[in-house]
Amino acid sequence: MTTATTSPQNTLVHSYLFLRRAIGLIGLALPFVLILGKQLVQGGDLIGSLSGYYYTELRDVLVGAMCAVGVFLLAYYGHDFVDNVASTVAGLGAIGLALFPTAPDHDVTAWDRTAGVLHWVFAAVFFLSLAYFCLRLFPHDGEQPPGTGVVYRVCGVVILACLVLIAVTKALGLLPALLPALWLEAVAVEAFGVAWLVKGQTLEPKSVR
């Protein structure tokens, strides 16, 4: 029989699982919603990056999703002070990149350039914080089977690799027709979503024996 003394603890656990699942589901769905949604609602060519969907009919979806992730991360409390700092920094990064859009392709003003720089700073903070969660915090908290740590580390490496490849392709102007930033950003966001869904016990890989 469940006693009254365990009820608050169970409520807290369920709240943490809800936050983790909500963050993961938003991350997993966002690239599909933006890319497919824009084609259905507006048509036309693909946009060069997920951030660029700010200038489409899906602007509110992008801003709303990132602000929601940011609020969830700000409300999330981990196991210790470092967890809390990392989630707060990631949350601020998510909200910042939503509020300061990437610079448009045409008719760029001085404010657009400033906002664009701030956007990439907040985006870097957000994704690097998520990679830190995957590589350092999640695998060592002892909550889930040992094999789960491999999933987190793979997600963290994927996020970092995508960030590096985005920077390289942008700096060198590689394969612009293939829209590398769009697909690399989408993969990074998917990796972040998978990690948080596993953390929320929505996806539970079998432990390694």
Residue pairs with C-beta under 8 A, 6 or more apart in sequence:
2 10
16 76
16 77
17 200
17 201
18 200
19 72
19 75
19 76
19 200
20 76
20 196
20 197
20 199
20 200
20 201
21 196
21 197
21 200
21 201
21 202
22 68
22 72
23 69
23 72
23 73
23 76
23 193
23 196
23 200
24 192
24 193
24 194
24 195
24 196
24 197
24 198
24 199
24 200
24 202
25 193
25 197
25 202
26 65
26 68
26 69
26 72
26 193
27 69
27 189
27 190
27 192
27 193
27 196
28 190
28 193
28 194
28 197
29 193
30 50
30 62
30 65
30 189
30 193
31 50
31 185
31 186
31 189
31 190
33 58
33 61
33 65
34 50
34 53
34 58
34 61
34 62
35 46
35 53
35 182
35 186
37 58
37 61
38 44
38 47
38 53
38 56
38 57
38 58
39 46
41 57
41 58
42 56
42 57
42 58
46 179
46 182
47 53
47 55
47 56
47 179
47 182
48 105
48 176
48 179
48 181
48 182
49 102
49 179
49 181
49 182
49 185
50 62
50 182
50 185
50 186
50 189
51 62
51 97
51 101
51 102
51 119
51 123
51 185
52 102
52 105
52 182
53 59
53 61
53 62
54 62
54 63
54 101
54 102
55 101
55 104
55 105
62 98
63 98
63 99
66 94
66 95
66 97
66 98
67 94
67 95
67 98
67 99
69 91
69 94
70 90
70 91
70 92
70 93
70 94
70 95
70 98
71 91
71 95
72 91
73 87
73 88
73 90
73 91
73 94
74 87
74 88
74 91
74 92
76 87
76 91
77 83
77 84
77 87
78 84
78 86
78 87
78 137
78 141
79 137
79 141
82 137
83 137
86 129
86 132
86 133
86 137
87 129
87 133
89 125
89 129
90 125
90 126
90 129
90 130
90 133
92 122
92 125
93 122
93 123
93 124
93 125
93 126
93 127
93 129
94 122
94 126
95 122
96 118
96 119
96 121
96 122
96 125
96 126
97 119
97 122
97 123
97 126
100 115
100 116
100 118
100 119
100 122
101 115
101 116
101 119
102 115
102 116
102 119
102 120
103 112
103 113
103 115
103 116
103 119
104 112
108 116
124 163
127 159
127 163
127 188
127 192
128 163
130 156
130 159
130 192
130 195
131 156
131 159
131 160
131 163
132 156
133 152
133 156
133 195
134 152
134 153
134 155
134 156
134 159
134 191
134 192
134 195
135 152
135 153
135 156
135 157
135 160
138 149
138 152
138 195
138 199
139 148
139 149
139 152
139 153
140 149
143 199
144 198
144 199
144 201
144 204
145 205
145 206
145 207
145 208
146 207
146 208
147 205
147 206
147 207
147 208
148 198
148 204
148 205
148 207
150 208
151 194
151 195
151 198
151 205
152 195
152 198
152 199
154 191
155 191
155 192
155 194
155 195
156 191
156 195
158 187
158 188
158 191
159 188
159 191
159 192
162 184
162 185
162 187
162 188
162 191
163 188
165 180
165 184
166 180
166 181
166 184
166 185
168 174
169 175
169 180
169 181
169 184
170 181
174 180
194 203
197 203
198 204
198 205
